Amino acid sequence: MCNEYERHIRWAEYCRMLDLSLGIPTRQSELDLPPSDDVRINETAPVMREADDGIELVPMNFSFPPSGARGGPVFNFRSEGRQFDTTNRCLIPASAFVEFTGKKYPKTKHRFTLNGAPFMAIAGIERGERVSDNALDRIAQAFGYEAGYFTAPRLPLDAEEAAASLVETYSHLEIVPVGPMTSHRAVRDAARCDAVLIHRPEVSDVYDDDIAGLQEWLDLASFILSDIADPPPSERGRRDLYNDILACVGDLERRGLTVLSGVMPAPQDRLPDWKVAVVSITPRLTDPGAAKRRHLMVDRRVVTLPSGPKTT
């Protein structure tokens, strides 16, 4: 394989080529195929590989680590006399690849494209590398666990214990569709709910006032849109209210946060139509992929109203 290539591929062309037979996961977009004038050894770039729902784009390092203490990165495999049927094959999308000639620096650079095609793909091999125990400990601590959480020996559970553990961990979770809170519809859907649940993992307390302000705006909108508001708001008044809430969301996003929202049906005793607006606020620095998230898992127990006194 070459040691440098370029990637200027229009997302529409990429979709057209793959949708002919292979398909593209719905979670992916042009953000997964960013343009680049040159991709070099040891840089991260998107790679095409097979997934359950089509051909996905996954960022990977361009080259394998050196095979020896004095070796350089491995980026080229000769195919003559070798078998690759037991390897994980992949494709590297490119608009052109580059070869160099000459013995003195700077060498002459030659750019090659595929005539009559919007892009090409370079055959590659995907290989995972073992993650060290030290790296796993750092990952565990980043999630709030003690060092050794992923590496310490565990006593095996019997079938009943394993089933009970799964029920305790996952049986209360509800899948809630979410999306960016950037439209009047998203605000209106949240405001028409009976309660608001704000989830803000890893968000610093310096944002407390802004997040409290967003909750107050949503509470106000919920009251104004309710049946008890008198007089009911005009169409223009509702639009102005939605714009004020979106401005509050925009302030949070300009300060480095991602705001998602969704509606969770949460029927209660004697309140079968009870709904909760779920608002997720996360830092882009530690959760850069949040903007593409389309679902959240919410514990139903969190949105269950306390039981009132019972009479007989």
Secondary structure, 3 states (H helix, E strand, C coil): CCCEEEECCCHHHHHHHHHCCCCCCCCCCHHHCCCEEEEECCCEEEEEEEECCEEEEEEEECCECCCCCCCCCECCCCCCCCCCCCCEEEEEEECEEEEEECCCCCCEEEEECCCCCCCEEEEEEECCCCCCHHHHHHHHHHCCCCCCCCCCCCCCCCHHHHHHHHHHHHCCEEEEECEECCCHHHHHHHHCCCEEEEECCCCCHHHHHHHHHHHHHHHHHHHHCCCCCCCCCCHHHHHHHHHHHHHHHHHHHHCCEEEEEEEEECCECCECCCEEEEEEEEECCCCCCHHHCCEEEEEHHHHCCCCCCCCC
